[in-house]
Amino acid sequence: MSRLALEELADIELQRDEEAAAALGTARRPSVAPAAGQDPTLSTNHPFYDVARHGILQVAGEDLLGRRVVTFSCCRMPPSHELNHRRLLEYLKYTLDQYVESDYTVVYFHYGLSSQNKPSLGWLQSAYKEFDRKYKKSLKALYVVHPTNFLKVLRTLFKPLISHKFGKKVTYFNYLSELREHLKYDQLIVPPEVLRYDEELRQLHRGRPPPPARTPPPRPPLPTQQFGVSLQYLKDKNQGELIPPVLRATVTHLRQKGLRTEGLFRRSASVQTVREVQRLYNQGKPVDFDDYGDIHIPAAILKTFLRELPQPLLTFEAYEQILGITSVESSLRVTRCRQILQSLPEHNYAVLSYLIGFLHEVSQESIFNKMNSSRLACVFGLNLIWPSQGASSFSALVPLNLFTELLIEYYGQVFSAREARGALGAGSAEAGERGGPLAGGCAGDGRAAGPTAPAVPPRPLTEARRPL
């Protein structure tokens, strides 16, 4: 299991957390300042006033064994560009330095962490390493309130770093009331946002089922609906065009202006902006990505479109076949990929070829964008295929990402050289005839689709060339 794959899974789970919170009617908007009267003793002369003023950390109350309690509230964290996370780490150590001589307890309120205010995983790793033995030894309990799947993935990601002894100190609580058995709850400073969220969770679980993982579009969908509808619906509503308008628009924009953007498809984009763009598309209104000034917006829209298809682009039927790719001999895996793709519906195949052709182009610029075929596979594997029931397991990520990497890396062979030239547009015939593993990938002057390039390449010939 690669670290990058887990990071991508963590990002997806965090987005789902935000969607679930929105479904509850609770927007995860981080506070820019603590509530009035929260810390009246705080002075502007405080050495960490720039961080302390947000009220992220609070020291109040004791647990049932008399140990001082420190709370960390994610909902108090402002957007990342407004908070120096290095200063936050120093402030955390500064606060704990006053208590590490004696035992202490930490209560972590997870609600409120979002794609806009979360620290980087690198920061989390360095933070854990910087807390030496005196901090960890004196910490007797870490209570995590309102945990989500994001934290589950994070725990797996950092498992090699966290000692078994430290891990035993962590306890997860689904509701605030569970804290009463371990500390003097009335002494805690619980943010109002966390209190509201806790109550909404309780109401939800008193009889109403949890919101579905994928919220379908209105029934029937709008004539202009672009997200959450089938490829066939999009084809019927767009004069028989096989490539969905959203996919073509995002690929065209990214091909023209984003191929050399470092971290393309890896960087986060504003969830609110992505939702706004989705709404415009679904209403049939024009979208000009230049208006947003962020190349990561169309990248996020592309991934969101794939993830919200009622059936994955690679189809539910292909899921088990794809999981078996790791048991195929290395020299035969490209051939096996071609065989699996042969079972795809014509429309799915055409859209997949268009998308993978573009991702192959992106990988060819990896010296600039740092997104080679392996990194792209970690991002797109979960967006191209998932099981019909439940979510993909951690063990499934390896074959799913390997299969996606093979499609991108050996695009010219998997889809055939002739297709590679057609999908990329204006590719050189000479490159396609060389027959190498990346044949037809993208010529130096063939990145932009020419006006005469066919919209969709034909299916590959049955007799495939011998893969490398």
N, C-alpha and C positions, 0 to 999 in steps of 0.2 A: 504494500500500500504506500503510494508516494505521498510525501508531505503536501505537494501541490494539489493532489486530488482531494485530500482532506480539507485543505484550505478552501477549495472551491465548494465542497459540500457544506462547510461551515457558513460560507456566504449565502448559499441557497437557503439553508435552514434559518439564517437570520432574516432573510427576506420573507420567508413564510411566517416567522414570528411577527413581523411588522404587519403582514396581511391579516393574521389572526387577531392582532390587537385592534386593527381597523374594523374588522368584522364585529368586534365587541363594542364598537363605538368609542374606543379609547385610542386616540392618536398618540403615537410615541414621539411627542415633541419635547425635546430636552429643555429644561428650564435654563434661562440665562442668568438667573439670580435666585438665591434662596428666598423662601417666603418671609414676609415682614416679621421681624421679631424672632427669627429662627436662631440667630446668634448675635444678640445685642452687644456682646462684649468685644466683638471683632473690631479691631482698629486698622486704619489705613497704614499704620506703622508696622503691622504684622509682616515678618520677613517673606511670607508667602501669600500676601493679601490677594494677588492676582488669581491664585488658585482657590484659596480658602473662601473667598467671597461667594463662590458658587454653592457652598454647602454640601459638596460631594462627600466629605468625611465629617463624621460627628462622633464625639466621645461623650457617652451619656449612659448612665445606668450600670447595673451589674447583673451577672448571671446568678443562678441559684447557689453557686459556690463562692460568691463574693468577688469574682474576677471582673475587671473593668471591661466594658463592651465598646467596641469601635464599629460604627456602621459605615458602609460604602453604598451610596445610592446612584445607580446608573442614570436614573431619570434626571439627576441634577447636572449631568455632564453636558456642556454645550457642544455644538458642532466642532469637529476636530480642528478646523481652521481657526477656532476662537480659543483653543486651549493648548498650551504647551504641555504635551504629555511627559516630557522629561521633567518639567517642573512639578507635575502631578506626582511623579515617582519620588522626587526629592521631598515633597510635602508629606507624602505618606510615610517615608522613613523618619522625617522630622517629628511627625505626630507619634509614631510608635516608639521613638527614642525616649519619650517621656514615660513609657509604660513597660518596656521590654525587660526591665529589671524584675518585674513581677508578672505573673501569668495574666493573659488577657484572651478575650474572645472577639471574633469578627463576625458581623452579620452583613451579608452581601445581598442587597436588593437588586435582583437582575432586571426587573421590569424597567424599561426605558432605554435599554441598549439598542441602538439602531445602526444602520449602515452609515449614518451621518456623524455619529459621535463615537463609534467604537475605536479603540486604539488598534494599532496594527498587531498582528500576531508576533512580529519581531519584538515589539515593545513588551508584550506579555512575557515572552521568553526571557528577555533581558531583565525584566522586573523580578521574575522568580529567581534568577541567578544572583541578582544583586542583594537579595535578602539573605544575609548570612545566617549562620547557625543560631545566633542569639535571638533573632526575630522568630525563626521557625520553632525553636525549642520552647520559647515562652508562649507561643500561640497554642492554646489548648483545644480550641474548637473553631471551626469555620462553618457557619450556617448559611446555606445558599437558599434564598427565598424565591419562589416562582421560577424554577429551572425550566429550560426548554431543550429541544433537540440540538439547538446550537451549542449549548454547554456540553451535551453528550459527545458531540463531534470534537469539541475543544478538548475534552478530557482524554479522548483517544489520541488526539494530536500531540498532547503534552505528556502522555503516559510515560515515555522513556525518560523524561526529566524529573518526574515527581516520584519521590521515594514512597515505598509502601507505608512507612510509618506516618508520613505527612498525609497520605491519602486517607488514612483511617480517621483523621481529624475532621474530614469534610462530611457534613450531613445536609441532605436536601429536604426542603419543606415546600409543599404545594400551596399552603395557606399560612397567613400570618398567625392564625390562632395556634398553630403547632409550636410557635416560639414560646408560648406561655409555660410549657413544660420544662424549659431550659433556662429561662432568664426572667427578670422582672420587666415584663412587657410594658407596663405603664410608664416606665422610665425611658423607654426608647423614643427617639425622634424619628417617626415614620413619615415620609413625605406624603402629602395628600394624594398625589398621583398614584402612589403604591396602594394606598387605602382604597381608592376608587377601583383600581384594577382588581384588587383582591375581592371586593364585593361583587364585581361583574363576573368574575370567575365562579364565585359561589352560586350566583343566580343561574348561570349557564349550566352548572352541573347539578342543579336541583331537579332537573327533569328534561331540559332541552338538550338535544344532541349537539356535540361540538360542530363548529362550522366545517364544511368539506374542505379538503386540501386544495381542490381546484374548483373555484366558483364559476359555474357555467354562465354564459351570457344570457340575457333575457330570452324567454321563450314566447314567440319565435324571435330569433335574432333580428337585429336591424338589417335592412337591405345592404347597408354599407359596413356591417360588422366585419372587423378584421382579426380580432383576437378571440380565441376560445371557440372558433368554428372550424369545420373540417376543410381540408384542401378542396374537396368536391364543391362545397358551398362557395368557396372563394372563386373557383373556376367558373361556376355557373353565373356568379354575379359580376364577373369581369370579362365578359365576352369570350369565354373559353381560354383565357390566358392561363397557362400552367403555373408560372412563377407568381406567387402571391405578391400583390403590390407592396406590402410592407417589407417583404424580403428583398425585392428588387430595389426599392428605394434605399434601404439601409446599406445593402451591399454596394450600390453605386456610389453613395456618399463616402463610405469607408474606403472604397477602392481609390477614389479620387483624392481624399484628404487625410486618410488615417493609416495607411499601410506602414508608415514608419513611426507611428506613435508608440512609445514604450509602454508596455503593459496593456496593450489593446486587448479588450475582453476580460482583463483581470481587474482593472480598476473599478471602483464603485461609482455609481451615478446617483443623483438625487432621486429617491423613491417618488417624491411628490411630482417631480418633473416627468419621470417615466409614466406615471399614471396620467398626467395631463396629456402627454403625447398619445398614449393609448386612447384616451377619450376623443381626441381630435380625429384620429384614424377611424375609430368606430362610428363617428358621426359623419364620416365622409368629407371632413374638412382638410384643407391643404396643410402640410407640415413642411417647414423649411428648417432643416437641422442647423443651418448657419445662424439662425436666430438665437439659438441656445448657447453658442460659443463653447461647447463642450463635446469633443469627439466621442466621449464615452457614453453619451446619451444614445446615439444610434446603435452603438455596440450593445448597450443594455436592452434596447428595444428589440434587436434581432434575437437575443437570447430569450427574452420574455415571450416573443411570438412563438418560438419553438416549444417552450416549456408549457404554454397554454393551449397547444393543440389538443383536441379531445383524445387523439391517439398519437403516440410518438411517431416521428417521421420514419423511423426504422420499423414501426409496427410492433404490436404486442406479440404477434406470431413469431417474430424473429428473435425474441428475447433469449430463449433457451439456446438457440443455435449460436448466438453471439457469445453466450457464457462459455461455450465449449471451445472458443478460439485458443485458449491457453494450452489445451491438450493436443493441438495440432502441431506437427513438426514445423520448426521455424521456416524451412525452405518452402513449405506448402501453404503458409498462412495467407499469402496474397491471393492464391488461387481459391482458397476457401472463402475469402471475403467476396470474391466475384460470384461464387456459387450462392452465397447467402443473399446477395443483392438481386440475383436473378428471380428470387421468389417475391420480391417487392412488387406492389401494384405499379403500373406504368407511371402514374402521376407521382407517387412517392419517389420513385427512382429518378424522375426528371428533376424534382425539387432538390433531392439529395445531391445529385451530380452538380447542380448549379451552386449549391452551398459549399460542398467540399472543394470544388474548383477554386472558389474564392479563398477558402481557408488555406489551400495549398499556396496561393499567392502570398497570403500573409506570412506563412512559414518561410517563404523565400526571402523575406525582408527581416528575418530574425536577428541579423547582426545589428539592426536598428531598434526593432520593437521588442526584442528579447522573447518572442513568442514562436518557438520552434514547434514542430508537429506534436511533440510530446506534451508541451505545455498547453497547446490548443486542445489536445485530446482531453486533458484533465478538466478543461472548462466545458467542452461541448459534449463529452460522453454522457453526462447526466441529462443533457437537454435533447439528445437524439433518441434515447431509448430508456424506458423504465417498465417495470412489470405491471400487469393489469390490476394486480391487487397489492396494496401496501407500497412501501418504498424499497429501493435497492439496498441490499445489505452492504456492509463495508467490504466483505469478501468479493462482492459482485463488481466493485469498482475496478479491480485489476483487469478482468477480461473486457469490460465495457470500454475502458480507456485504451487498452491495447488495440481493440478492434477499430476504434475511432482514429487512433494514431496511424494504423496501417492505411486506412482510407485516405488520410491527408498526405502521408509521406509518399505513398505509391499511387497517387491519384492517376497518373498517366497509365498505369498498368491495370488498376482496378476498374476504371471506367473506359479504358482503351485510349490510344493516342489520338484517334480521330475525335473522340468526344472531348478530350482535354483541350484541343485547339478550339472546338466550337464553344465550349462553355466559357473559356477565358476570353475569347474574342480576339481576333487579329494575331493569334499565336503563329509562330513560324512553322511552315510545313517541315522544314529541315529538322527542327527540334523534335517533332513528333515521330519522325521516321528513324531517329537514332535508336529507339527501342530501349533506352536505359530506364532505371527504376522511376525516374522523375520525368520521363518523356512527356512532352506536351504540357508540362507544368505551367511555366509562364516564361515567355521570351522577354528580354530586357525591354522591348518596346511594345509589349502586348498586354499591358495591364488593364487598359481601359477598353470596354467592349465597343467594338466598331459598329457602325450603323447596319452593316450587312451581316453581322454575326448572327447565326441562328439562335433563337430564343432558348431552345432546349435541344441538347444533343440526343441522338438516337441511342437505343440500348446497345450494349456491347455485343460483338460477335461471340458465338458460342465457343469457337476455337480460340482460346486465350493464348497469348505468348507465354513462354516459360518464365515465371517470376524469378526474381533473384532470391 
